[in-house]
Amino acid sequence: PFWKKRWFLVVCFLSGLGIILRIFYFRLQVRNKKIEENNRIQLQLAELEHKALQAQMNPHFIFNSLNSIQQYIVSNNLSNANKYLSIFASLIRETLENSTLGYITIRREVEYLSKYLELEQLRFGMRFSYSIKTGNILNDNNVKIPVMLLQPFVENAVRHGMRYKLDGSGNIEISFHLLDNQLHCYVEDNGPGREKTAALRTYQHIEYQSRGMELTQKRIELLNKIYADKISIFVNDRHDENGNTNGTSVHIVIEQNYE
């Protein structure tokens, strides 16, 4: 009979194999769709959490500035209070505008940081100077940086590096360099360094403990999850020719191909 013929057995075997492969392929497709859907949901959650952290950082900065204005008013320094209020009003406007954005240009970042540092100079009685260098990328609108990413590191340099510097005048240097489609950002100060600052903070009263660094670290983790490790941070102490610590250096590398 034909069901015992070799050709029939081969056809049955191939048909059975085809059905098994079809079932396997179907189950694989279902599994891949579930994985893709799960990844999409995780990505959306990460983006929402990132926006939530960014929203937390804006009132955090506003609170600091209001404290500084209050100090001027209490000390009856009305001239500096008015100057501070003028710059602060402009900075608040930029903060609110930037909070709706994911990334901003280098020019916009420089303008924002300049106003922030000018406010902190007033608060610290001009005890430190600052400089911001951008090279030839200041007007390049294609080079962008996550909004409110550098400000907590600059704040850290001011509140810890400049606050605890007891010898000579303080200085904060911020620079931007574009190399091989990577934006290199540096925030450097000539303060006492991380180890000495930690020791001083142990024995001195701290009127405010910044949460900006913690929030920034979480934001960077989320951004790297969303964009596959696009941001790297390196923090090191600076040393003079004798090996003595004379400041802190923060180096941030940001990939520019976010599309």
C-alpha positions in Angstrom: 0.0 0.0 0.0 1.1 3.6 -0.6 1.4 4.4 3.1 4.3 2.0 3.2 6.0 3.5 0.2 9.2 5.4 0.9 8.0 8.6 -0.8 5.0 8.7 1.5 7.1 8.2 4.6 9.4 11.0 3.5 6.4 13.3 2.9 5.0 12.5 6.3 8.4 13.1 8.0 8.9 16.4 6.2 5.3 17.5 6.9 5.7 16.6 10.6 9.0 18.5 10.8 7.4 21.5 9.1 4.6 21.5 11.6 7.1 21.3 14.5 9.2 24.1 13.1 6.1 26.2 12.5 5.0 25.8 16.1 8.5 26.6 17.3 8.7 29.7 15.1 5.2 30.8 16.3 6.2 30.4 20.0 9.5 32.2 19.3 7.6 35.1 17.7 5.3 35.4 20.7 8.2 35.3 23.1 10.1 38.0 21.2 6.9 40.2 21.1 6.6 39.8 24.9 10.3 40.8 25.3 9.9 43.8 23.0 6.8 44.9 24.9 8.5 44.5 28.2 11.5 46.6 27.0 9.2 49.3 25.6 7.4 49.5 29.0 10.7 49.6 30.9 12.0 52.4 28.6 8.8 54.4 29.2 9.2 53.9 32.9 12.8 55.0 32.8 11.9 58.1 30.8 9.1 59.0 33.2 11.5 58.5 36.2 14.1 60.6 34.5 11.6 63.4 34.0 10.5 63.1 37.7 14.1 63.4 38.9 14.7 66.4 36.7 11.6 68.0 38.1 12.9 67.4 41.6 16.2 69.2 40.8 14.6 72.5 39.8 12.9 73.3 43.2 16.0 72.0 44.9 18.1 74.8 43.2 15.4 77.4 43.7 15.4 76.6 47.4 19.1 77.3 47.6 18.8 80.6 45.8 16.0 81.8 48.0 18.1 81.1 51.1 20.9 83.3 49.7 18.5 86.2 49.0 17.2 85.8 52.6 20.7 86.1 53.9 21.2 89.4 52.1 18.0 90.8 53.4 18.7 89.7 57.0 22.2 91.3 56.8 20.5 94.5 55.4 22.6 94.4 52.2 19.9 95.8 50.0 22.2 96.7 47.0 23.4 93.1 46.6 19.9 91.8 47.4 18.5 93.8 44.5 21.3 92.6 42.2 20.8 89.0 43.3 17.1 89.2 42.8 17.5 90.5 39.2 19.9 87.7 38.2 17.8 85.2 40.1 14.6 86.2 38.3 16.4 85.7 35.0 17.8 82.3 36.1 14.4 81.2 37.3 12.9 81.9 33.9 15.6 79.9 32.3 15.2 77.1 34.8 11.5 76.8 34.0 12.1 76.9 30.3 14.8 74.3 30.4 12.8 72.0 32.6 10.5 71.2 29.7 13.5 70.2 27.5 15.5 67.1 27.4 18.7 68.6 25.9 20.0 72.1 25.4 22.8 73.7 23.3 26.2 74.5 24.7 25.4 78.3 24.4 22.3 77.9 26.5 24.2 75.8 29.1 27.0 78.3 29.3 24.5 81.2 29.9 22.7 79.2 32.6 25.9 78.2 34.4 27.3 81.8 34.2 24.2 83.2 35.9 24.3 80.5 38.6 28.1 81.2 39.3 27.5 84.9 39.4 24.9 84.4 42.0 27.2 82.2 44.1 30.0 84.7 43.7 27.7 87.3 45.3 26.7 84.9 48.1 30.4 84.1 48.9 31.5 87.7 48.8 33.5 87.3 45.6 35.9 84.9 47.3 36.3 82.9 44.1 36.5 83.5 40.3 35.4 81.3 37.5 35.9 80.8 33.7 34.0 78.9 31.1 35.8 77.8 27.9 33.9 76.3 24.9 36.5 76.5 22.0 34.7 76.5 18.7 31.5 74.7 19.7 29.7 77.6 21.4 27.6 78.3 18.3 27.3 74.7 17.2 23.6 73.9 17.7 24.2 70.2 16.9 26.2 69.7 20.1 23.9 69.3 23.0 23.9 68.3 26.7 21.2 66.9 29.0 19.5 69.8 30.8 20.6 70.4 34.4 23.4 67.8 34.2 26.4 70.0 35.0 24.8 72.3 37.5 25.0 69.9 40.5 28.7 69.3 39.9 29.3 73.1 39.6 27.3 73.5 42.8 29.4 70.9 44.5 32.6 72.7 43.5 31.2 75.9 45.0 29.7 74.6 48.2 32.5 72.2 49.1 35.6 73.2 47.1 35.2 77.0 47.5 33.6 76.9 50.9 36.4 75.1 52.6 39.3 76.8 50.7 41.2 78.6 53.4 44.4 79.6 51.5 44.3 82.1 48.6 41.5 82.8 46.2 39.3 80.1 44.8 38.8 79.3 41.2 36.4 77.1 39.2 37.2 76.2 35.6 34.5 74.8 33.3 35.5 73.6 29.8 33.9 71.8 26.8 35.7 69.9 24.1 34.3 67.9 21.2 36.4 64.9 20.2 35.4 62.1 17.9 31.7 62.8 18.4 32.1 62.8 22.1 31.5 65.9 24.2 34.0 66.2 27.1 32.9 68.4 29.9 35.3 69.4 32.8 34.4 71.0 36.1 37.6 71.7 38.0 38.3 73.6 41.2 41.3 74.5 43.3 39.7 73.6 46.6 41.1 71.3 49.4 40.1 68.1 47.6 37.6 65.4 48.5 39.4 63.9 51.4 40.1 67.2 53.2 36.6 68.4 52.5 35.1 65.3 53.9 37.1 65.8 57.1 36.1 69.4 57.4 32.4 68.5 56.9 32.7 66.0 59.7 33.5 68.6 62.3 31.7 71.7 60.9 28.0 72.4 60.8 26.4 72.0 57.4 23.4 74.2 56.9 22.4 72.3 53.8 23.2 68.9 52.4 22.8 68.8 48.6 20.7 66.1 47.1 21.7 67.3 43.6 24.6 64.8 43.2 22.5 61.9 44.2 19.7 62.9 41.8 22.2 63.4 39.0 23.7 60.0 39.5 20.2 58.5 39.2 19.5 60.5 36.1 22.7 59.4 34.5 21.9 55.8 35.2 18.5 56.2 33.6 19.9 58.1 30.6 22.4 55.3 30.1 19.6 52.7 30.3 17.6 54.6 27.7 20.5 55.5 25.4 22.8 52.5 26.0 25.7 53.9 28.1 26.1 57.3 26.5 27.4 59.2 29.6 30.5 58.5 31.6 31.7 60.3 34.7 35.2 60.4 36.2 36.0 62.2 39.5 39.6 62.6 40.6 41.6 64.8 43.0 44.0 67.2 41.4 47.7 67.3 42.6 50.5 69.8 42.4 54.1 69.1 41.5 54.8 67.9 45.0 51.9 65.4 45.0 49.8 67.5 47.3 46.0 67.6 46.7 45.0 71.0 45.3 41.5 70.5 44.0 39.0 68.2 42.4 38.3 67.4 38.7 35.1 66.1 37.3 35.3 64.8 33.7 32.0 63.9 32.0 31.9 62.3 28.5 28.6 62.5 26.5 28.0 60.7 23.3 26.4 63.0 20.7 24.6 60.4 18.6 21.3 60.1 20.5 19.1 59.4 17.5 
